[in-house]
Amino acid sequence: MRFQGTDNYVATDDLKVAVNAAVLLRRPLLIKGEPGTGKTVLAQEISKALNAPLIEWNVKSTTKAQQGLYEYDAVARLRDGQLGEERVHDIANYIRKGKLWEAFTSERLPVLLIDEIDKADIEFPNDLLQELDKMAFHVYETGETVAAVERPIVVITSNNEKELPDAFLRRCFFHYIKFPDADTMRAIIDVHFPGIQKILVSRALEIFYEVREVPGLKKKPSTSELLDWLKLLLSEDMPLEVLQSKDATKAIPPLHGALLKNEQDIMLFERLAFMSRRGG
């Protein structure tokens, strides 16, 4: 099984090498990069390319590692006991399987996505060390051990909101998705907008990278935001002359709400336009 990218996902050579190395070693693939660079989509495309079922575990700030293994619903069992339910005698009826349990017992080799692991508590990665290393865990309530017949393909994403423990990093194959250069971005645009005018793409990319390079920008626009912006430009049938204008007093690009996502950055561009008008 080798990942070569898909018709819907443009993968650079170094990303292909990282994916295939992680698959070969059966090490969790830890993917970092700016938000909007396709980390989550990568796991989905690996699943499609390898014809493997995808199991997604979307991590939140309140997520605990134990939830990925299983949860014991003691409250439901107590309630059933008070009602005299027959099922109360089998504790297995109150065990809710987590995403790791699903992945370990899948009939076909799955791709397990642990998405945005850095959102959870700092102890979250440490609490999964043994389970990801041994691909097995013990269910204390029933006395059984759940072990993977074959190690699943694990993809873990992080937006670098907090540092991950060294012991956790040691167990992973790491890859950082660099922000796409102009040529790679053109290939990505061609996938999403086949047949789009080349001159429109060239000017839109020029504006996009200029916006990203503005000093003091709080949030740089991402790949997904560029695609949204292009979709709007096409749907609004924006005249090409608007994009081609070099008027520095019009510093804010048209439909800028797709690119600029907070008031500080919009005010920054308005100040640049004001300074340009005064300079003129």
MARMI-114332 format. One record per residue (C-alpha): x, y, z. Coordinates in nm, 4 decimals. Each point is the difference from the previous one (the first is absolute). Example, Ala and Ser with C-alpha at 12.3 -4.5 7.8 and 13.67 -1.06 7.14 Angstrom:
2
ATOM        c1        c2        c3
ATOM    1.2300   -0.4500    0.7800
ATOM    0.1370    0.3440   -0.0660
***
This chain:
280
ATOM        c1        c2        c3
ATOM    0.0000    0.0000    0.0000
ATOM    0.1474    0.3312   -0.1099
ATOM   -0.1505    0.3471    0.0178
ATOM    0.0544    0.2095   -0.3119
ATOM   -0.2578    0.2713    0.0641
ATOM   -0.3471   -0.0034   -0.1548
ATOM   -0.1950    0.1833   -0.2660
ATOM   -0.1376    0.2270    0.2731
ATOM    0.3156    0.0505    0.2049
ATOM    0.3318    0.1413   -0.1204
ATOM    0.2743   -0.1588    0.2106
ATOM    0.3595    0.1207   -0.0208
ATOM    0.2787   -0.2560   -0.0374
ATOM    0.1169    0.0391    0.3606
ATOM   -0.3563   -0.0514    0.1275
ATOM   -0.0343   -0.3196   -0.2052
ATOM    0.3275   -0.1259    0.1475
ATOM   -0.1218    0.0754    0.3536
ATOM   -0.3342   -0.1757   -0.0479
ATOM    0.1558   -0.3111   -0.1534
ATOM    0.2707   -0.0152    0.2670
ATOM   -0.2613    0.0156    0.2774
ATOM   -0.2096   -0.2683   -0.1725
ATOM    0.3038   -0.2261   -0.0396
ATOM    0.1183    0.0475    0.3599
ATOM   -0.3577   -0.0005    0.1359
ATOM    0.0974    0.2999    0.2068
ATOM   -0.2591    0.2731    0.0654
ATOM    0.0475    0.2770   -0.2587
ATOM    0.0070    0.3329    0.1841
ATOM   -0.0931    0.2827   -0.2386
ATOM    0.0543    0.3632    0.0932
ATOM   -0.0545    0.3152   -0.2016
ATOM   -0.1975    0.3214   -0.0188
ATOM   -0.3779   -0.0343    0.0356
ATOM   -0.1581   -0.0478   -0.3419
ATOM    0.2936   -0.1788   -0.1632
ATOM   -0.1873   -0.3293   -0.0447
ATOM    0.1112   -0.2054    0.2998
ATOM   -0.3416   -0.1502    0.0730
ATOM   -0.0779   -0.0478   -0.3684
ATOM    0.3268   -0.1933   -0.0355
ATOM   -0.1288   -0.2805    0.2237
ATOM   -0.3222   -0.0142   -0.1997
ATOM    0.1927   -0.0249   -0.3275
ATOM    0.2365   -0.2670    0.1385
ATOM   -0.3108   -0.1991    0.0874
ATOM   -0.1334    0.0336   -0.3555
ATOM    0.3341   -0.0719   -0.1654
ATOM    0.0621   -0.3164    0.2033
ATOM   -0.3670   -0.1055   -0.0097
ATOM   -0.0019   -0.0123    0.3792
ATOM   -0.2869    0.0956    0.2333
ATOM    0.0477    0.3347    0.1771
ATOM   -0.0611    0.0315    0.3745
ATOM    0.0036    0.3625    0.1185
ATOM    0.0622    0.1113    0.3577
ATOM   -0.0495    0.3768    0.0202
ATOM    0.1761    0.1218    0.3135
ATOM   -0.1421    0.2875    0.2069
ATOM    0.1275    0.1862    0.3048
ATOM   -0.2123   -0.2253    0.2240
ATOM    0.0975   -0.3294   -0.1670
ATOM    0.1678   -0.2607    0.2204
ATOM    0.2220   -0.2802   -0.1268
ATOM   -0.2194   -0.2604    0.1681
ATOM   -0.2875    0.0961   -0.2320
ATOM    0.2032   -0.1291   -0.2920
ATOM    0.0199   -0.3422    0.1642
ATOM   -0.3403   -0.0479    0.1606
ATOM   -0.2379    0.1482    0.2551
ATOM   -0.1895   -0.1830    0.2733
ATOM   -0.3520    0.1379    0.0548
ATOM   -0.0480   -0.0732    0.3692
ATOM   -0.2984    0.2367    0.0235
ATOM   -0.1957   -0.1916   -0.2651
ATOM    0.0762   -0.3287    0.1747
ATOM   -0.1179    0.1358    0.3333
ATOM   -0.3219    0.1253   -0.1579
ATOM   -0.0638   -0.3363   -0.1693
ATOM    0.0689   -0.1763    0.3293
ATOM   -0.2636    0.2109    0.1741
ATOM   -0.2470   -0.0860   -0.2790
ATOM    0.0799   -0.3700    0.0214
ATOM    0.1322   -0.0266   -0.3574
ATOM    0.1466   -0.3408   -0.0910
ATOM    0.2876    0.1551   -0.1976
ATOM    0.1465    0.1435    0.3200
ATOM    0.1669   -0.3364    0.0754
ATOM    0.2360    0.0346   -0.2976
ATOM    0.2355    0.2908    0.0553
ATOM    0.1020   -0.0096   -0.3683
ATOM   -0.3372    0.1583   -0.0818
ATOM    0.1269    0.3211    0.1606
ATOM    0.3359    0.0221   -0.1734
ATOM    0.0065    0.2592   -0.2817
ATOM    0.2765   -0.0680   -0.2495
ATOM    0.2328    0.2861   -0.0894
ATOM    0.1696    0.0806   -0.3300
ATOM    0.3172   -0.1961    0.0834
ATOM   -0.2106   -0.3054    0.0836
ATOM   -0.1755    0.0386   -0.3370
ATOM    0.3347    0.0264   -0.1795
ATOM    0.1556   -0.2968    0.1823
ATOM   -0.2932   -0.2302   -0.0757
ATOM   -0.0798    0.1170   -0.3541
ATOM   -0.0422   -0.2855   -0.2472
ATOM    0.2029    0.1952   -0.2581
ATOM    0.3203    0.1923    0.0633
ATOM   -0.1257    0.3518    0.0855
ATOM    0.1401    0.3512   -0.0014
ATOM   -0.0454    0.1516    0.3463
ATOM   -0.0012    0.3807    0.0064
ATOM    0.0679    0.1666    0.3353
ATOM   -0.0794    0.3564   -0.1007
ATOM    0.1456    0.3090    0.1738
ATOM    0.1620   -0.1839    0.2895
ATOM    0.1438    0.3276    0.1317
ATOM   -0.3490    0.1202    0.0980
ATOM   -0.0160   -0.2446    0.2907
ATOM    0.1680    0.0165    0.3385
ATOM    0.3797   -0.0340    0.0022
ATOM   -0.0320   -0.3454    0.1622
ATOM   -0.2153   -0.1315   -0.2853
ATOM    0.2919   -0.1175   -0.2218
ATOM    0.1785   -0.1573    0.2975
ATOM   -0.3134   -0.1939    0.0919
ATOM    0.0006   -0.1636   -0.3452
ATOM    0.3686   -0.0958   -0.0079
ATOM   -0.0348   -0.3664    0.0914
ATOM   -0.3146   -0.0576   -0.2047
ATOM    0.1512    0.1458   -0.3182
ATOM    0.3290   -0.1781    0.0626
ATOM   -0.1381   -0.3465    0.0759
ATOM   -0.3266    0.0430   -0.1955
ATOM   -0.1840   -0.1642    0.2883
ATOM   -0.1767    0.0915    0.3236
ATOM   -0.1725   -0.1714    0.2918
ATOM   -0.3697    0.0379    0.0844
ATOM   -0.0036   -0.0231    0.3796
ATOM   -0.3774   -0.0339    0.0354
ATOM   -0.0194   -0.3141   -0.2154
ATOM    0.3557   -0.1286    0.0414
ATOM    0.0580   -0.0219   -0.3752
ATOM    0.2936    0.1316   -0.2025
ATOM   -0.0718    0.1737   -0.3283
ATOM    0.2926   -0.0391   -0.2396
ATOM    0.0389    0.0952   -0.3639
ATOM    0.0366   -0.2968   -0.2334
ATOM    0.1903    0.2334   -0.2341
ATOM    0.1300    0.3437    0.0963
ATOM   -0.2321    0.2621   -0.1507
ATOM    0.1295    0.2949   -0.1998
ATOM   -0.0119    0.2883    0.2481
ATOM    0.0029    0.3658   -0.1093
ATOM    0.0259    0.2637    0.2744
ATOM   -0.0384    0.3703   -0.0781
ATOM    0.1136    0.3004    0.2023
ATOM   -0.0262    0.3760   -0.0506
ATOM    0.2925    0.0564    0.2384
ATOM   -0.2184    0.1656    0.2649
ATOM    0.2084   -0.1732    0.2672
ATOM    0.3166   -0.2088    0.0100
ATOM   -0.0359   -0.3781   -0.0012
ATOM    0.2024   -0.2161    0.2437
ATOM    0.3344   -0.1399   -0.1199
ATOM   -0.1022   -0.3557    0.0899
ATOM   -0.3026    0.0346   -0.2271
ATOM    0.2008    0.1552   -0.2843
ATOM    0.2503   -0.2862    0.0165
ATOM   -0.2742   -0.2465   -0.0931
ATOM   -0.1128    0.1975   -0.3070
ATOM    0.1238    0.0627   -0.3517
ATOM   -0.0079    0.3788   -0.0325
ATOM   -0.0730    0.2222   -0.2989
ATOM   -0.0584    0.3739   -0.0197
ATOM   -0.2124    0.1138   -0.2949
ATOM    0.1701    0.3108   -0.1299
ATOM   -0.2232    0.2698   -0.1367
ATOM   -0.0343   -0.0655   -0.3756
ATOM    0.2097    0.2055   -0.2388
ATOM   -0.1644    0.1640   -0.3020
ATOM    0.0530   -0.2980   -0.2331
ATOM   -0.1472   -0.2493    0.2482
ATOM   -0.2875    0.2381    0.0675
ATOM   -0.0755    0.0192   -0.3727
ATOM   -0.0202   -0.3791   -0.0100
ATOM   -0.2382    0.0038    0.2973
ATOM   -0.2165    0.2635   -0.1695
ATOM   -0.0087   -0.2036   -0.3222
ATOM   -0.1372   -0.2965    0.1966
ATOM   -0.2813    0.2060    0.1516
ATOM   -0.0686    0.2323   -0.2959
ATOM    0.0849   -0.1808   -0.3233
ATOM   -0.0009    0.2328   -0.2977
ATOM    0.0314    0.3191    0.2053
ATOM    0.1575    0.2981   -0.1813
ATOM    0.3786   -0.0044    0.0441
ATOM    0.0194    0.3804    0.0158
ATOM   -0.2595    0.0038    0.2793
ATOM    0.1960   -0.2602    0.1952
ATOM    0.3276    0.1893   -0.0478
ATOM   -0.1406    0.3290    0.1256
ATOM   -0.1951   -0.1617    0.2837
ATOM    0.3131   -0.1827    0.1161
ATOM    0.2015    0.3209   -0.0210
ATOM   -0.2508    0.1777    0.2254
ATOM   -0.0267   -0.3009    0.2320
ATOM    0.3743   -0.0265    0.0644
ATOM    0.0276    0.3788    0.0361
ATOM   -0.2662   -0.0149    0.2716
ATOM    0.1866   -0.2799    0.1797
ATOM    0.3218    0.2030   -0.0013
ATOM   -0.1482    0.3151    0.1550
ATOM    0.1946    0.0680    0.3237
ATOM   -0.2103   -0.0123    0.3147
ATOM   -0.2743   -0.2223   -0.1437
ATOM   -0.1628   -0.1882    0.2893
ATOM   -0.1333   -0.2900   -0.2080
ATOM    0.1431   -0.0809   -0.3398
ATOM   -0.2550   -0.1372   -0.2482
ATOM    0.0301   -0.3741   -0.0648
ATOM   -0.0381   -0.2259   -0.3019
ATOM   -0.3636   -0.0753    0.0810
ATOM   -0.0732    0.3731    0.0287
ATOM    0.1613    0.0647   -0.3387
ATOM   -0.2268   -0.2644   -0.1541
ATOM   -0.3039    0.1606    0.1639
ATOM    0.1078    0.3406   -0.1343
ATOM    0.0422   -0.1333   -0.3528
ATOM   -0.3416   -0.1671    0.0189
ATOM   -0.1531    0.3358    0.0955
ATOM    0.1847    0.1861   -0.2748
ATOM   -0.1317   -0.2468   -0.2560
ATOM   -0.3570   -0.0037    0.1329
ATOM   -0.0152    0.3803    0.0170
ATOM    0.1505    0.0216   -0.3505
ATOM    0.2519    0.2518    0.1320
ATOM    0.1502    0.2069   -0.2859
ATOM    0.3651   -0.0823   -0.0513
ATOM    0.0788    0.3730   -0.0034
ATOM   -0.0861    0.0181    0.3705
ATOM    0.2743   -0.2499    0.0798
ATOM    0.2462    0.1497   -0.2470
ATOM   -0.0273    0.3484    0.1495
ATOM    0.3302    0.1145    0.1533
ATOM   -0.1631    0.2874    0.1897
ATOM    0.1751   -0.0032    0.3379
ATOM   -0.2827    0.1999    0.1562
ATOM   -0.2212   -0.3078   -0.0410
ATOM    0.2062   -0.2206    0.2246
ATOM   -0.2849   -0.2301    0.1047
ATOM   -0.0669   -0.2684   -0.2645
ATOM   -0.3574   -0.0505   -0.1249
ATOM   -0.2117   -0.2439    0.2053
ATOM    0.2714    0.0194    0.2655
ATOM   -0.2218   -0.1729    0.2590
ATOM    0.1140   -0.3327   -0.1459
ATOM    0.3656    0.0859    0.0665
ATOM    0.0049    0.2306    0.3034
ATOM   -0.1679   -0.1512    0.3046
ATOM    0.0316    0.2587    0.2756
ATOM   -0.0512    0.3739    0.0439
ATOM    0.3648    0.0701    0.0836
ATOM    0.1160   -0.1190   -0.3405
ATOM   -0.2737    0.1924   -0.1809
ATOM    0.0946    0.3169    0.1912
ATOM    0.3644   -0.0608   -0.0929
ATOM   -0.0881   -0.0028   -0.3706
ATOM   -0.2180    0.3092    0.0420
ATOM    0.2929    0.1818    0.1610
ATOM    0.2235   -0.1039   -0.2900
ATOM   -0.2546    0.1402   -0.2454
ATOM   -0.0270    0.3235    0.1993
ATOM    0.3785    0.0393    0.0083
ATOM    0.0149   -0.0608   -0.3750
ATOM   -0.2629    0.2707   -0.0638
ATOM    0.1922    0.2481    0.2179
ATOM    0.3239   -0.0907   -0.1730
ATOM   -0.1715    0.0539   -0.3365
***
